[in-house]
Amino acid sequence: MDGLAIFNTLEAAFWMIVGVLVFRKSRLSGRHRRLGSISSVWFVLFGFSDIWEVFSGAWWRPWPLFALKASCVTALVACGFVYRKIKE
């Protein structure tokens, strides 16, 4: 395993842990429960895409991997905007 593969594996673990922590934290807040559930799924999917990247060797190929990564980033940015609007 080369250095980039090790980094992506650690990054995958990080995003999956973030997803679990966001889910657990959102269970404590009725106001953010649904948004937390949605964003936690996207964090875990983003971690999964890093595992897929280890085996494919690049984040842009195959195209479904690129589409998954783009979807995750778009959804997480949208969740961030919704969270910010709720917090105001």
C-alpha positions as CSV (number, residue, x, y, z in Angstrom):
1,M,0.0,0.0,0.0
2,D,1.5,3.3,-1.0
3,G,1.2,6.6,0.9
4,L,-1.8,7.9,-1.0
5,A,-3.7,4.7,-0.4
6,I,-2.9,4.9,3.4
7,F,-4.0,8.5,3.5
8,N,-7.3,7.7,1.7
9,T,-8.0,4.8,4.0
10,L,-7.5,7.1,7.1
11,E,-9.6,9.8,5.4
12,A,-12.4,7.2,4.8
13,A,-12.3,6.2,8.5
14,F,-12.4,9.9,9.5
15,W,-15.4,10.7,7.4
16,M,-17.3,7.6,8.6
17,I,-16.5,8.5,12.2
18,V,-17.7,12.1,11.5
19,G,-20.9,10.6,10.1
20,V,-21.5,8.4,13.2
21,L,-20.8,11.4,15.5
22,V,-23.1,13.7,13.6
23,F,-25.9,11.1,13.8
24,R,-25.4,10.5,17.5
25,K,-25.3,14.3,18.2
26,S,-28.4,14.9,16.2
27,R,-30.3,12.3,18.2
28,L,-30.0,14.7,21.2
29,S,-31.5,17.7,19.4
30,G,-35.0,17.5,18.2
31,R,-34.5,20.6,16.0
32,H,-31.6,19.2,14.0
33,R,-32.6,15.5,14.1
34,R,-33.6,15.1,10.5
35,L,-30.8,17.3,9.1
36,G,-28.3,15.3,11.2
37,S,-29.6,12.0,9.9
38,I,-29.4,13.2,6.3
39,S,-25.9,14.7,6.6
40,S,-24.6,11.6,8.5
41,V,-25.6,9.4,5.6
42,W,-23.7,11.7,3.2
43,F,-20.6,11.7,5.4
44,V,-20.6,7.9,5.5
45,L,-21.0,7.8,1.7
46,F,-18.1,10.2,1.3
47,G,-16.0,7.8,3.4
48,F,-17.1,4.9,1.2
49,S,-16.0,6.9,-1.8
50,D,-12.5,7.2,-0.4
51,I,-12.4,3.4,0.0
52,W,-13.5,3.1,-3.6
53,E,-10.8,5.6,-4.5
54,V,-8.1,3.4,-2.9
55,F,-9.0,0.6,-5.3
56,S,-9.5,2.7,-8.4
57,G,-6.4,4.8,-7.9
58,A,-8.0,8.1,-8.7
59,W,-11.0,10.2,-7.5
60,W,-12.1,11.0,-11.1
61,R,-12.3,7.5,-12.5
62,P,-14.4,5.5,-13.0
63,W,-17.1,8.2,-13.6
64,P,-19.5,6.8,-11.0
65,L,-16.9,7.4,-8.3
66,F,-16.6,11.0,-9.5
67,A,-20.4,11.3,-9.6
68,L,-20.6,10.0,-6.0
69,K,-18.0,12.3,-4.7
70,A,-19.6,15.3,-6.5
71,S,-23.0,14.3,-5.0
72,C,-21.6,14.0,-1.5
73,V,-19.9,17.4,-1.7
74,T,-23.0,19.1,-3.1
75,A,-25.3,17.5,-0.5
76,L,-22.9,18.3,2.4
77,V,-22.6,21.9,1.3
78,A,-26.4,22.1,1.0
79,C,-26.7,20.6,4.5
80,G,-24.3,23.2,5.8
81,F,-26.4,26.0,4.3
82,V,-29.6,24.6,5.8
83,Y,-27.9,24.2,9.2
84,R,-26.7,27.8,9.1
85,K,-30.2,29.0,8.2
86,I,-31.7,27.0,11.1
87,K,-29.1,28.4,13.5
88,E,-30.0,32.1,12.7
